[in-house]
Amino acid sequence: MRVVILGSAAGGGVPQWNCGCSRCWAARAAGSGRTQSSLAVTADGERWVLLNASPDLRQQVAARPALWPRGPRDTPFCAVVLTDAEIDHTLGLMLMREGTSPLPVYAPEGVATLLGHDWPLFRVMAHYSGIEARPLTGVGTTPLRDLEGRDLGILCTAEPIARRAPRYATGAPAAAFGVGLRLEDTRTRGVLAFIPSAGAVDDTVRSLASGADLLCFDGTFWSDDELGRAGADPHAARAMGHLPVGGPDGSLALLGGLGARRIVLVHLNNTNPLLERASPERALVTAAGIAVAEDGMEFEL
């Protein structure tokens, strides 16, 4: 299985359009940055599955020749898998509305409900190329297939993880609206665990990550009070459904015991000091044998 990290940043990207922090200014000055979180995977090098649909999808596809159209109107994306219904993980579906056929989208029931009502992307897409909604349950594995039902060579396991519901879905039960993924190549048996948002390293995360060849895990914030100290938002990381990386009870202290062969932190917020290569926080992560994701990173599993 080939894995490409299309986007490594949290919502807003780096630089964020309205952020004047030192990291965003540095990214502007360098003419570089990070696009919003999304992965692409393929078992055969031809047919791709998109993991979360970033608002930056057009830019991400343009930067990867393997994802370019091979005809007048074409895409190598045969399916999409959603881990949650956050805006920065779903808005990219709207960029796919010019498709010539319905797009298979695998999503947990709670996510599909939100995308049909509170954040009605499915209903809007019905007036364009359309969506074929396919359920992801916490029972067993789901073989991923294209629109015609052809097997894509990847088995998907989805398990509910500890996180809150999207901010726009006030009053909704949090447990129904976020999953972690375990994807297995049916030929090579390579395993990717993809958990871009997680409020804890619990038994579910351990089950998804155990023995994985690659674990892409939530690296949104370094500390719980990061947004408040940056003057950006009063919400704490944990209150937003993200376990911080740093601290005695942060993910850095726990990830090494999960049994994954390689660990990469994804979904980094523009306030996170891990964005600075020379920061002491980055040195701690590197010393632990954990990588910080960059746009365009590739892995073969």
VOMIVO-418060 format. One record per residue (C-alpha): residue number from 1; residue in one letter; chain; x, y, z. Coordinates in steps of 0.2 Angstrom, whole numbers. Example, Ala and Ser with C-alpha at 12.3 -4.5 7.8 and 13.67 -1.06 7.14 Angstrom:
% VOMIVO-418060
<n->1; res->a; chain->A; u->62; v->-22; w->39> .
<n->2; res->s; chain->A; u->68; v->-5; w->36> .
//
This chain:
% VOMIVO-418060
<n->1; res->m; chain->A; u->0; v->0; w->0> .
<n->2; res->r; chain->A; u->6; v->17; w->-5> .
<n->3; res->v; chain->A; u->2; v->31; w->7> .
<n->4; res->v; chain->A; u->4; v->50; w->3> .
<n->5; res->i; chain->A; u->2; v->63; w->16> .
<n->6; res->l; chain->A; u->-7; v->76; w->5> .
<n->7; res->g; chain->A; u->-9; v->89; w->19> .
<n->8; res->s; chain->A; u->-1; v->89; w->36> .
<n->9; res->a; chain->A; u->-9; v->104; w->45> .
<n->10; res->a; chain->A; u->-25; v->107; w->55> .
<n->11; res->g; chain->A; u->-40; v->118; w->50> .
<n->12; res->g; chain->A; u->-34; v->134; w->43> .
<n->13; res->g; chain->A; u->-17; v->127; w->37> .
<n->14; res->v; chain->A; u->0; v->136; w->38> .
<n->15; res->p; chain->A; u->0; v->150; w->36> .
<n->16; res->q; chain->A; u->-18; v->153; w->42> .
<n->17; res->w; chain->A; u->-26; v->167; w->32> .
<n->18; res->n; chain->A; u->-29; v->178; w->47> .
<n->19; res->c; chain->A; u->-15; v->173; w->59> .
<n->20; res->g; chain->A; u->-1; v->185; w->63> .
<n->21; res->c; chain->A; u->9; v->173; w->73> .
<n->22; res->s; chain->A; u->28; v->171; w->70> .
<n->23; res->r; chain->A; u->26; v->154; w->62> .
<n->24; res->c; chain->A; u->13; v->160; w->49> .
<n->25; res->w; chain->A; u->24; v->175; w->45> .
<n->26; res->a; chain->A; u->39; v->164; w->43> .
<n->27; res->a; chain->A; u->29; v->153; w->31> .
<n->28; res->r; chain->A; u->23; v->168; w->21> .
<n->29; res->a; chain->A; u->41; v->175; w->20> .
<n->30; res->a; chain->A; u->47; v->158; w->14> .
<n->31; res->g; chain->A; u->33; v->156; w->1> .
<n->32; res->s; chain->A; u->30; v->139; w->9> .
<n->33; res->g; chain->A; u->17; v->131; w->21> .
<n->34; res->r; chain->A; u->6; v->117; w->25> .
<n->35; res->t; chain->A; u->-11; v->112; w->18> .
<n->36; res->q; chain->A; u->-25; v->105; w->28> .
<n->37; res->s; chain->A; u->-25; v->87; w->33> .
<n->38; res->s; chain->A; u->-29; v->73; w->21> .
<n->39; res->l; chain->A; u->-21; v->57; w->15> .
<n->40; res->a; chain->A; u->-22; v->47; w->-1> .
<n->41; res->v; chain->A; u->-19; v->28; w->-2> .
<n->42; res->t; chain->A; u->-18; v->15; w->-15> .
<n->43; res->a; chain->A; u->-15; v->-4; w->-16> .
<n->44; res->d; chain->A; u->-11; v->-5; w->-35> .
<n->45; res->g; chain->A; u->-4; v->12; w->-39> .
<n->46; res->e; chain->A; u->-19; v->17; w->-50> .
<n->47; res->r; chain->A; u->-35; v->17; w->-40> .
<n->48; res->w; chain->A; u->-34; v->29; w->-25> .
<n->49; res->v; chain->A; u->-44; v->31; w->-9> .
<n->50; res->l; chain->A; u->-45; v->49; w->-1> .
<n->51; res->l; chain->A; u->-44; v->49; w->18> .
<n->52; res->n; chain->A; u->-54; v->65; w->23> .
<n->53; res->a; chain->A; u->-57; v->78; w->10> .
<n->54; res->s; chain->A; u->-47; v->94; w->13> .
<n->55; res->p; chain->A; u->-53; v->111; w->8> .
<n->56; res->d; chain->A; u->-35; v->112; w->0> .
<n->57; res->l; chain->A; u->-39; v->97; w->-11> .
<n->58; res->r; chain->A; u->-36; v->106; w->-28> .
<n->59; res->q; chain->A; u->-19; v->112; w->-23> .
<n->60; res->q; chain->A; u->-14; v->94; w->-16> .
<n->61; res->v; chain->A; u->-20; v->85; w->-32> .
<n->62; res->a; chain->A; u->-10; v->98; w->-43> .
<n->63; res->a; chain->A; u->6; v->94; w->-33> .
<n->64; res->r; chain->A; u->5; v->75; w->-36> .
<n->65; res->p; chain->A; u->6; v->69; w->-54> .
<n->66; res->a; chain->A; u->-1; v->52; w->-49> .
<n->67; res->l; chain->A; u->-17; v->60; w->-44> .
<n->68; res->w; chain->A; u->-19; v->70; w->-61> .
<n->69; res->p; chain->A; u->-34; v->66; w->-73> .
<n->70; res->r; chain->A; u->-30; v->53; w->-86> .
<n->71; res->g; chain->A; u->-43; v->59; w->-98> .
<n->72; res->p; chain->A; u->-54; v->74; w->-102> .
<n->73; res->r; chain->A; u->-64; v->72; w->-86> .
<n->74; res->d; chain->A; u->-56; v->59; w->-75> .
<n->75; res->t; chain->A; u->-50; v->56; w->-57> .
<n->76; res->p; chain->A; u->-40; v->42; w->-50> .
<n->77; res->f; chain->A; u->-50; v->44; w->-34> .
<n->78; res->c; chain->A; u->-62; v->29; w->-33> .
<n->79; res->a; chain->A; u->-68; v->32; w->-15> .
<n->80; res->v; chain->A; u->-67; v->43; w->0> .
<n->81; res->v; chain->A; u->-67; v->38; w->18> .
<n->82; res->l; chain->A; u->-71; v->51; w->32> .
<n->83; res->t; chain->A; u->-66; v->50; w->50> .
<n->84; res->d; chain->A; u->-77; v->64; w->56> .
<n->85; res->a; chain->A; u->-88; v->78; w->50> .
<n->86; res->e; chain->A; u->-77; v->92; w->54> .
<n->87; res->i; chain->A; u->-77; v->106; w->41> .
<n->88; res->d; chain->A; u->-59; v->104; w->37> .
<n->89; res->h; chain->A; u->-61; v->86; w->34> .
<n->90; res->t; chain->A; u->-76; v->87; w->23> .
<n->91; res->l; chain->A; u->-77; v->103; w->13> .
<n->92; res->g; chain->A; u->-66; v->96; w->-1> .
<n->93; res->l; chain->A; u->-81; v->85; w->-6> .
<n->94; res->m; chain->A; u->-88; v->101; w->-14> .
<n->95; res->l; chain->A; u->-72; v->103; w->-24> .
<n->96; res->m; chain->A; u->-77; v->86; w->-32> .
<n->97; res->r; chain->A; u->-94; v->91; w->-38> .
<n->98; res->e; chain->A; u->-88; v->92; w->-56> .
<n->99; res->g; chain->A; u->-86; v->73; w->-56> .
<n->100; res->t; chain->A; u->-95; v->64; w->-70> .
<n->101; res->s; chain->A; u->-102; v->50; w->-58> .
<n->102; res->p; chain->A; u->-107; v->48; w->-40> .
<n->103; res->l; chain->A; u->-93; v->47; w->-28> .
<n->104; res->p; chain->A; u->-93; v->33; w->-15> .
<n->105; res->v; chain->A; u->-90; v->40; w->2> .
<n->106; res->y; chain->A; u->-88; v->29; w->17> .
<n->107; res->a; chain->A; u->-93; v->37; w->33> .
<n->108; res->p; chain->A; u->-99; v->32; w->51> .
<n->109; res->e; chain->A; u->-118; v->34; w->53> .
<n->110; res->g; chain->A; u->-116; v->50; w->64> .
<n->111; res->v; chain->A; u->-105; v->58; w->51> .
<n->112; res->a; chain->A; u->-117; v->54; w->37> .
<n->113; res->t; chain->A; u->-132; v->61; w->47> .
<n->114; res->l; chain->A; u->-123; v->77; w->49> .
<n->115; res->l; chain->A; u->-118; v->78; w->31> .
<n->116; res->g; chain->A; u->-136; v->76; w->26> .
<n->117; res->h; chain->A; u->-143; v->89; w->38> .
<n->118; res->d; chain->A; u->-133; v->101; w->50> .
<n->119; res->w; chain->A; u->-119; v->102; w->37> .
<n->120; res->p; chain->A; u->-128; v->97; w->21> .
<n->121; res->l; chain->A; u->-114; v->92; w->9> .
<n->122; res->f; chain->A; u->-123; v->76; w->4> .
<n->123; res->r; chain->A; u->-139; v->86; w->-1> .
<n->124; res->v; chain->A; u->-130; v->99; w->-10> .
<n->125; res->m; chain->A; u->-119; v->86; w->-20> .
<n->126; res->a; chain->A; u->-135; v->78; w->-25> .
<n->127; res->h; chain->A; u->-138; v->92; w->-37> .
<n->128; res->y; chain->A; u->-120; v->89; w->-45> .
<n->129; res->s; chain->A; u->-111; v->73; w->-48> .
<n->130; res->g; chain->A; u->-118; v->65; w->-32> .
<n->131; res->i; chain->A; u->-113; v->55; w->-17> .
<n->132; res->e; chain->A; u->-115; v->37; w->-14> .
<n->133; res->a; chain->A; u->-115; v->36; w->5> .
<n->134; res->r; chain->A; u->-108; v->19; w->11> .
<n->135; res->p; chain->A; u->-109; v->15; w->30> .
<n->136; res->l; chain->A; u->-93; v->12; w->41> .
<n->137; res->t; chain->A; u->-98; v->2; w->57> .
<n->138; res->g; chain->A; u->-87; v->-3; w->72> .
<n->139; res->v; chain->A; u->-91; v->-21; w->68> .
<n->140; res->g; chain->A; u->-78; v->-31; w->57> .
<n->141; res->t; chain->A; u->-69; v->-24; w->42> .
<n->142; res->t; chain->A; u->-76; v->-16; w->26> .
<n->143; res->p; chain->A; u->-68; v->-20; w->9> .
<n->144; res->l; chain->A; u->-67; v->-4; w->0> .
<n->145; res->r; chain->A; u->-74; v->-4; w->-17> .
<n->146; res->d; chain->A; u->-76; v->8; w->-32> .
<n->147; res->l; chain->A; u->-93; v->14; w->-39> .
<n->148; res->e; chain->A; u->-95; v->-2; w->-49> .
<n->149; res->g; chain->A; u->-92; v->-13; w->-34> .
<n->150; res->r; chain->A; u->-74; v->-18; w->-39> .
<n->151; res->d; chain->A; u->-62; v->-22; w->-25> .
<n->152; res->l; chain->A; u->-49; v->-9; w->-22> .
<n->153; res->g; chain->A; u->-38; v->-21; w->-12> .
<n->154; res->i; chain->A; u->-39; v->-12; w->5> .
<n->155; res->l; chain->A; u->-49; v->-18; w->20> .
<n->156; res->c; chain->A; u->-55; v->-4; w->32> .
<n->157; res->t; chain->A; u->-59; v->-6; w->51> .
<n->158; res->a; chain->A; u->-67; v->9; w->59> .
<n->159; res->e; chain->A; u->-68; v->11; w->78> .
<n->160; res->p; chain->A; u->-76; v->25; w->88> .
<n->161; res->i; chain->A; u->-63; v->36; w->97> .
<n->162; res->a; chain->A; u->-64; v->49; w->111> .
<n->163; res->r; chain->A; u->-68; v->66; w->104> .
<n->164; res->r; chain->A; u->-82; v->78; w->104> .
<n->165; res->a; chain->A; u->-95; v->82; w->90> .
<n->166; res->p; chain->A; u->-91; v->96; w->78> .
<n->167; res->r; chain->A; u->-94; v->114; w->85> .
<n->168; res->y; chain->A; u->-109; v->117; w->74> .
<n->169; res->a; chain->A; u->-118; v->101; w->80> .
<n->170; res->t; chain->A; u->-122; v->107; w->97> .
<n->171; res->g; chain->A; u->-130; v->94; w->109> .
<n->172; res->a; chain->A; u->-125; v->79; w->98> .
<n->173; res->p; chain->A; u->-118; v->64; w->107> .
<n->174; res->a; chain->A; u->-99; v->65; w->105> .
<n->175; res->a; chain->A; u->-96; v->46; w->103> .
<n->176; res->a; chain->A; u->-106; v->45; w->87> .
<n->177; res->f; chain->A; u->-95; v->57; w->77> .
<n->178; res->g; chain->A; u->-77; v->52; w->76> .
<n->179; res->v; chain->A; u->-68; v->36; w->71> .
<n->180; res->g; chain->A; u->-50; v->30; w->69> .
<n->181; res->l; chain->A; u->-46; v->19; w->54> .
<n->182; res->r; chain->A; u->-35; v->4; w->52> .
<n->183; res->l; chain->A; u->-32; v->0; w->33> .
<n->184; res->e; chain->A; u->-24; v->-16; w->27> .
<n->185; res->d; chain->A; u->-18; v->-20; w->10> .
<n->186; res->t; chain->A; u->-25; v->-37; w->6> .
<n->187; res->r; chain->A; u->-10; v->-42; w->-5> .
<n->188; res->t; chain->A; u->5; v->-36; w->6> .
<n->189; res->r; chain->A; u->-4; v->-36; w->22> .
<n->190; res->g; chain->A; u->4; v->-18; w->26> .
<n->191; res->v; chain->A; u->-6; v->-9; w->39> .
<n->192; res->l; chain->A; u->-10; v->10; w->41> .
<n->193; res->a; chain->A; u->-18; v->16; w->56> .
<n->194; res->f; chain->A; u->-25; v->34; w->53> .
<n->195; res->i; chain->A; u->-31; v->44; w->69> .
<n->196; res->p; chain->A; u->-30; v->62; w->65> .
<n->197; res->s; chain->A; u->-41; v->68; w->79> .
<n->198; res->a; chain->A; u->-41; v->59; w->96> .
<n->199; res->g; chain->A; u->-45; v->65; w->114> .
<n->200; res->a; chain->A; u->-36; v->50; w->122> .
<n->201; res->v; chain->A; u->-24; v->36; w->119> .
<n->202; res->d; chain->A; u->-36; v->22; w->125> .
<n->203; res->d; chain->A; u->-40; v->4; w->122> .
<n->204; res->t; chain->A; u->-48; v->8; w->105> .
<n->205; res->v; chain->A; u->-32; v->18; w->99> .
<n->206; res->r; chain->A; u->-22; v->4; w->105> .
<n->207; res->s; chain->A; u->-32; v->-9; w->95> .
<n->208; res->l; chain->A; u->-31; v->1; w->79> .
<n->209; res->a; chain->A; u->-12; v->5; w->81> .
<n->210; res->s; chain->A; u->-6; v->-12; w->87> .
<n->211; res->g; chain->A; u->6; v->-19; w->75> .
<n->212; res->a; chain->A; u->3; v->-6; w->62> .
<n->213; res->d; chain->A; u->17; v->-3; w->49> .
<n->214; res->l; chain->A; u->13; v->16; w->50> .
<n->215; res->l; chain->A; u->3; v->26; w->63> .
<n->216; res->c; chain->A; u->-3; v->43; w->58> .
<n->217; res->f; chain->A; u->-9; v->51; w->74> .
<n->218; res->d; chain->A; u->-16; v->68; w->80> .
<n->219; res->g; chain->A; u->-2; v->80; w->83> .
<n->220; res->t; chain->A; u->-13; v->96; w->83> .
<n->221; res->f; chain->A; u->-7; v->104; w->99> .
<n->222; res->w; chain->A; u->8; v->103; w->109> .
<n->223; res->s; chain->A; u->0; v->109; w->125> .
<n->224; res->d; chain->A; u->-18; v->110; w->132> .
<n->225; res->d; chain->A; u->-18; v->129; w->134> .
<n->226; res->e; chain->A; u->-9; v->132; w->117> .
<n->227; res->l; chain->A; u->-23; v->142; w->109> .
<n->228; res->g; chain->A; u->-26; v->153; w->124> .
<n->229; res->r; chain->A; u->-8; v->158; w->126> .
<n->230; res->a; chain->A; u->-7; v->162; w->108> .
<n->231; res->g; chain->A; u->-22; v->174; w->110> .
<n->232; res->a; chain->A; u->-32; v->164; w->97> .
<n->233; res->d; chain->A; u->-46; v->154; w->106> .
<n->234; res->p; chain->A; u->-51; v->151; w->124> .
<n->235; res->h; chain->A; u->-54; v->133; w->121> .
<n->236; res->a; chain->A; u->-42; v->120; w->128> .
<n->237; res->a; chain->A; u->-35; v->106; w->117> .
<n->238; res->r; chain->A; u->-44; v->93; w->127> .
<n->239; res->a; chain->A; u->-60; v->102; w->126> .
<n->240; res->m; chain->A; u->-59; v->102; w->107> .
<n->241; res->g; chain->A; u->-56; v->84; w->107> .
<n->242; res->h; chain->A; u->-37; v->83; w->104> .
<n->243; res->l; chain->A; u->-25; v->75; w->116> .
<n->244; res->p; chain->A; u->-9; v->87; w->117> .
<n->245; res->v; chain->A; u->7; v->79; w->112> .
<n->246; res->g; chain->A; u->18; v->86; w->127> .
<n->247; res->g; chain->A; u->17; v->84; w->145> .
<n->248; res->p; chain->A; u->17; v->69; w->157> .
<n->249; res->d; chain->A; u->0; v->63; w->151> .
<n->250; res->g; chain->A; u->2; v->69; w->133> .
<n->251; res->s; chain->A; u->3; v->57; w->118> .
<n->252; res->l; chain->A; u->22; v->58; w->117> .
<n->253; res->a; chain->A; u->23; v->48; w->133> .
<n->254; res->l; chain->A; u->11; v->35; w->127> .
<n->255; res->l; chain->A; u->13; v->32; w->108> .
<n->256; res->g; chain->A; u->29; v->22; w->110> .
<n->257; res->g; chain->A; u->19; v->8; w->119> .
<n->258; res->l; chain->A; u->7; v->6; w->105> .
<n->259; res->g; chain->A; u->17; v->-7; w->95> .
<n->260; res->a; chain->A; u->17; v->3; w->79> .
<n->261; res->r; chain->A; u->32; v->1; w->68> .
<n->262; res->r; chain->A; u->33; v->20; w->63> .
<n->263; res->i; chain->A; u->23; v->35; w->70> .
<n->264; res->v; chain->A; u->20; v->51; w->61> .
<n->265; res->l; chain->A; u->11; v->66; w->69> .
<n->266; res->v; chain->A; u->-2; v->74; w->58> .
<n->267; res->h; chain->A; u->-15; v->88; w->58> .
<n->268; res->l; chain->A; u->-3; v->101; w->66> .
<n->269; res->n; chain->A; u->-10; v->118; w->71> .
<n->270; res->n; chain->A; u->-2; v->134; w->66> .
<n->271; res->t; chain->A; u->1; v->137; w->85> .
<n->272; res->n; chain->A; u->11; v->121; w->88> .
<n->273; res->p; chain->A; u->30; v->123; w->91> .
<n->274; res->l; chain->A; u->33; v->107; w->82> .
<n->275; res->l; chain->A; u->32; v->117; w->66> .
<n->276; res->e; chain->A; u->49; v->124; w->71> .
<n->277; res->r; chain->A; u->63; v->112; w->66> .
<n->278; res->a; chain->A; u->75; v->119; w->79> .
<n->279; res->s; chain->A; u->62; v->120; w->94> .
<n->280; res->p; chain->A; u->65; v->110; w->110> .
<n->281; res->e; chain->A; u->48; v->102; w->107> .
<n->282; res->r; chain->A; u->53; v->95; w->90> .
<n->283; res->a; chain->A; u->69; v->88; w->98> .
<n->284; res->l; chain->A; u->60; v->78; w->111> .
<n->285; res->v; chain->A; u->48; v->71; w->97> .
<n->286; res->t; chain->A; u->63; v->66; w->86> .
<n->287; res->a; chain->A; u->73; v->59; w->101> .
<n->288; res->a; chain->A; u->57; v->47; w->104> .
<n->289; res->g; chain->A; u->59; v->41; w->86> .
<n->290; res->i; chain->A; u->43; v->50; w->80> .
<n->291; res->a; chain->A; u->42; v->60; w->65> .
<n->292; res->v; chain->A; u->32; v->76; w->61> .
<n->293; res->a; chain->A; u->22; v->75; w->45> .
<n->294; res->e; chain->A; u->26; v->86; w->30> .
<n->295; res->d; chain->A; u->15; v->88; w->15> .
<n->296; res->g; chain->A; u->20; v->76; w->2> .
<n->297; res->m; chain->A; u->28; v->63; w->13> .
<n->298; res->e; chain->A; u->26; v->45; w->5> .
<n->299; res->f; chain->A; u->27; v->28; w->13> .
<n->300; res->e; chain->A; u->26; v->10; w->6> .
<n->301; res->l; chain->A; u->18; v->-3; w->17> .
//
